[in-house]
Amino acid sequence: MSATADVLRIPVAVDLAAVVVGALTGGLLAAREGFALSGVLLLAVTGGLGGGLIRDALMGVPAVAITNPAYLPTVGIAAMVTFFFAGWLNRTTGLLTGLDALTLGFFTVIGAQKAQTAGLPVASVVFLGVATAVGGAVIRDVLLAQRADIVQPGPYNAVAALIGASLLAVLSGPLDLPLLPVAAATIALVAGLRLLSVRRGWSAPVAIDLPLRARSRWSARRRRPEG
């Protein structure tokens, strides 16, 4: 069984559900910023479809968001919901956080698996899995003229997608394990890491100076009184 032959058929309804949650997240952010209808629509599109558009552009294939007639209308409906019911949705923050974590997991699996189906190398599978998961958020932050959320310390986002995509790429690639249970485990892992990092205040690691840290520890040991 090869990675290209064993294709995970994710139901369109599940993919659309992930797109809806991404669109709701982007639309809510626009509503909180007081954006006009066009701004709500734009951020809903980037939140729901941005990652997939980046993935398909990098792979050189027709964008599913454009060729499938269901995606853009679905995002449009989600944008209208956030535009008219932003106050009510803001009271369901806990639910949206959980759905957002699941969406991150689904997008990671969808992106990585499409790369596997195309026969791309393991590193490319991981990269496209992460790009699909967080690409929409990056575009959103660029449109808002702010530093991308994924590059700042905070709850796991790209880190969770990176771990999950790496797991899927190795287990269903070189190790040749059945794709369906691997995909389910990846979604659970990514969503779980995201939720735990939010609830427990975990932050993505930042750059460190190992030589400086080593010298500091060595100096501290030398100054420590003996006995």
Disulfide bonds with the S-S distance in Angstrom:
none
